[in-house]
């Protein structure tokens, strides 16, 4: 399957709009409901947010390193392990969402002014099979593409756990 090449302005708009969308979707929903899974084995909104934060931390960290160093070598980190290491799943929605918004603002402040040459800077990822050379653009796009279905997941989860009106 061919990978979609997104224009960087669309990627940046998507990254900027994700926290806004989450805030809209969760407005007025009780904290206990945001911790509730709609069905056994499905994720709660808090768990989806923990996953989004972990991916943003890991992939955003790779972007920062790419921009700070000349072709750094980075260890691949599984975001699911990062969630456990940081214990994101046990955090209340409010403080976790605030941290996510701050992280996103910091990432956007870092990447919005990038030139095409800076977007093309690379790093080597090791520790998960064959070393992989990737660009800063790859991780920004990956984060954008990854969040899109999770925003829909949050919308469906909120609808399922929200009390009837």
N, C-alpha and C positions, 0 to 999 in steps of 0.2 A: 504494500500500500504506500503510495507517495505521500510524503509529508507536506502539509500546507505551509506555504511561505507567507506569513502574515506581515503586512507593512508595520514597521516599528511604531508608528503613531497609533495604530489599532491596538497593538500589544500594550502600549503605555496607557491608553484610555481604558482598556479592560482591567489592567492592574489597579488603576485609580478608582474604577467604579465598583470593584468587588466589595470593599468594605462598606460602601454606601448601600449596595444591594443587600448585604447581610443585615445592616442596621434597619433597613426598610422591612425586611422579611421578619425580623424578630421583635420589632417595636410592639410593646404592650404584651408580650408573651411572658408569663411568669417563669422565673428562674427554674423552678422545679419541672416545668413542662419542657424546657430546653435541655434538661438532663434525661428526659424520658425518650426511650427508643419507641418508634411507632409499632414495631413487631419484634419478637425475639430474634436475635441475630443481626438486626439492623442497627445502624449508628444513630445516636441522638445528635442533636444540633451541637452540643458540647463536644462530642467525639469527632464530628466533621470539622469543627473549628480547630480542634487539637491537631488533626491531620493537616489542615491548611497551614497552620502555624509552623508545624514541623517542616513541611515542604518549603515554605517561605524562608525559614531559618537556614536550611541546608543549601538550597539553590541560590538564595540571596547571598549567602556567605561565599559561595563559589564566585558569584559575580564580583563581589567586593575584592576578593583575592586576585581575580583576573585583572582588575583595574589598578590594584595597588602594586602588583609585582609583574615583572616581565616573564610571561609564560610559567606560572607556578605549577607545581605538581601537588595535587590535592587527593586526599583519600576519599573514596566514595563512601557516602554515609546513607544508610537506609532510613528514610524519614519515619518509618514505623518504629524503628529502634530509638530514634531521637525522641519520639513521643514518650516512650517508656522512660528513657534517661532523664527527661525534663519533667516527667509526671504531668504533662499537659492535660491528660484525660480526667484528672481529679480536680482541676481548677473550675471555679464557678465561671459561668459564661461572661459576666460583666468584666472582671479583671482580665480574663483571657482575650476577650474581644478588644479591649483597650490596648493590650500589648500587641495584638495583631495589627491594629490601626497604626500604632506608632512605628512598628517595623515596616509597614507598607509605606508610610510617609518618608522614612529614612531611605528605603530602597528607591523610591521615586525621585527623591532629591539627588541621589547618586547617579541615576541613569538618565534622567530627562535631558541633561545637557550633553550627553555623549555624542561624539562625532561618529561617522560611519567607520572610521579607522578604529575607534575605541570599541564599538560594538563588535568588531571583528577580532579583537584580542582573544587569545586562547589560553587554555590551561590543559594539563594532562590529568585525567582522573585515573587513579590506580586502586587496586584492592578488591575489585569486583570482576575479575576475569582479565581479559586483554586490556592494556591501557587504552584510554579513549581520549582523543584530543577534541575539545569542544570550545566554541566561542561564547562570549558573554551573551550574545543575542540568543543562543540556544537556550540558556537557562531562563532568560526573561520570557521567551516564547513558551517554554515548557511550563513555567509557572502559570502563565495566562491560559494556555490550553487546558491545563490540569484543573484549574479552578472553575471553569465554565460548567462542567457537569455537576460539580459539587454545589454550585449555587442552586441549580435545579433540585438537587438532593435536599438542600436545606429548605427550599420552598415546599417540597412535598412532605418533608418531616414536620415542619411547622403546621401545615394543614392537617396532618394526621394527629398531632398531639394537642392542637388548640381545642379548647372546649367549644361545643356548639353554641351558636349565638341565639 
